[in-house]
Amino acid sequence: MNGFILRIIAMLTMCLDHIGWFFLDDPMKLTWIGRIAFPVYAFLLADGFLHICRDQRRLNRHLAVLLILTVVAEPAYDLMDERLNFAHYLNSQSNMITLLLGYAGMGITETFCPSAPATEERRSGLRIPALICTYMLLGFANYMMKANFNIVGPLLVMAFYWFLRMPDGKRKGIGRVMRRFLILLSIFAVYLLVYFWVRSGFGGPERWWMEVSRYAPWIAGHALAALILSFYNGELGYHQKWFRRVYLTFYPVHAILIGLICILLGR
């Protein structure tokens, strides 16, 4: 499974997720599929970063595009989420802010612990405490800005970044897929444990379990995402300019369309 197929999956599952939340009485009928979208987007961002992280010019261009998309996507997300209730626009922020914070975390990690061979001077003994503090601050920033996926959103991007840096070992075929699947399931298990704990208001086991029960389909969606990502072969696939533009603009464009349709339907 190449990058082109993953991008198609990301766009389709995100669109289905939003159709469920804004047009169905029971959004959970589609949200278990929709939970595939963000992990795939985060994975693709980490993979793309690792492919260009040693080319400063491409890295700067990539960051500039991400910043522009974040600025453009925010009002589009607000229109979709709150329609014309302008006073509520600060209640929730778009996924692009979460992805941007994850991108910043990857850039900082490359400074302290580069993926390419580095001198001992760059590999300072303080790099691990510095990275832990950085990741905590990024998660806290995402939480305080009320961006999606609270504390753990940017950390999922970082988890994929480290996952993609891992050697794949000598296993091939189904053995390699199963190894990757089990690692990704472990990442999602920790991610969801913390996510639901934050959603419960940092409450006790009973409140945490109420959140898990309420959003149980999310677990199935993340398990499917782990399975899909396990088959990624590292190849870019079809990458014509028109498709790259569609992929980059799909989030804000589809959000604006959903918001306008909701307004027209009076939802």
Secondary structure, DSSP 8 states (H G I E B T S, - for coil): --HHHHHHHHHHHHHHHHHHHHH-SSTHHHHHHHTTHHHHHHHHHHHHHHHHTT-HHHHHHHHHHHHHHHHHHHHHHHHHHHTT-GGGTTS-B-HHHHHHHHHHHHHHHHHHS-SS---TTTS-TTHHHHHHHHHHHHHHHHHHTTBTTTTHHHHHHHHHHHHHHS---S--HHHHHHHHHHHHHHHHHHHHHHHHHHHTTS--HHHHHHHHHHTHHHHHHHHHHHHHHHT--S------HHHHHHHHHHHHHHHHHHHHHHHHHT-
